[in-house]
Amino acid sequence: MSELVELRRQFHRIPEVGLHLPQTQALVLEALEGLPLEITLGKSLSSVVAVLRGGRATDGKRPVVLLRGDMDALPVQEATGLDFASTNGNMHACGHDLHMTMLIGAARELSARRDELAGDVVFMFQPGEEMVDGASYMLDEGVLDAAGARPDAAYAIHVWAGMEPHGTFTTKPGTTMASHDVVRVRYVGKGGHGSVPHTAVDPVPPIAELVTASHAMVTRQFDAFEPVVVTIGRLSAGTAANVIPEYAELDASIRTFSPESREKVIARLERLARGIADAHGVECELTNPQSYPPTVNDHAEADFVGAMVSELFGDERHVRWENSLTSSEDFSRVLQEVPGCFFGLSACPPDADPATVPFNHSAYAVFDDAVLEDGVRVFTELTLRKLAG
């Protein structure tokens, strides 16, 4: 077993959720020990920022490349049956254990070849990608200025448990992933006894109406060729069958691909929520606890990644996607500030059907760690070519 595979499996055994990942951070630091890196730890989260100074002399501005790997896991009870499966109730069900390992591998390889670099590299180990917006915390703490100058390019690899055959790299210029907003609606009524509903103000019927009306809103107020996804992922009301509750609430997940659609769907959902509340005589409280912009790749950088993958591995190992994914990514915040590319790598087991295999976030998702070396090679080559001088 290669050292990278063993490292990935160590990460897989100790998944941690959210912004504070002390065990994961400690293992990252141990794996980077002895490398010529300037390391900074996060203050508000368990991030690691490592800067490698290239050893090749340059005149004037030194270019900078940022490479990112996310660190956090999901609150999923693993059911893969792997001999290195997690047993702590969390799971690296989205492949972030591979992301960290590939980034560490690239740090080691580039450190060994630092004399070829006419610029600097920022290795961004980021907690909190899963619904916590860890990238925004790292931006606030100055990750983009860690090398003393803003990056000229930024790259992130994301592994897929399916969709494409094993070892396939995927790129898409322009918008590659959707925005994501959560709108929380809370209806406040007047509680009472279930036998005399006319003496109360029941918030349950209007919240139920809003669930169905929100889905009808998308099909009737948005063009079928204007992708909009609204999902009611959380619905909460009441404590007993014979009690009319004081309040009921839901969380709506909204995904779009343009600022115009994003503003429109949020405004329409809020209008719908208030209108239903007025019709039923309940108070309406609206909040927006989370918001990610679309992930937009720079066209030239996406073409650069795709061409390099084809050169390294052959055209059959690269697929240029025509359609965007409706999932979202907080690397979008980095790409708002720096031109770059967020691209995929299929870690689908070679003997599995990528169309039917359990996908990312599933308790049964399996990622083949044989792709680690290829991820390291791509990160390394991208950086070498950008910083060749």
PyMOL commands that set and color helices and strands:
alter all, ss='L'
color gray80, all
select helices_A, chain A and resi 3-13+22-32+96-112+114-116+134-140+143-145+197-199+204-221+259-280+299-313+315-317+332-337+369-386
alter helices_A, ss='H'
color red, helices_A
select strands_A, chain A and resi 37-41+48-53+64-70+120-126+153-160+169-171+174-177+180-188+192-193+228-237+243-244+247-256+283-292+295-297+318-320+340-346
alter strands_A, ss='S'
color yellow, strands_A
deselect
rebuild
show_as cartoon
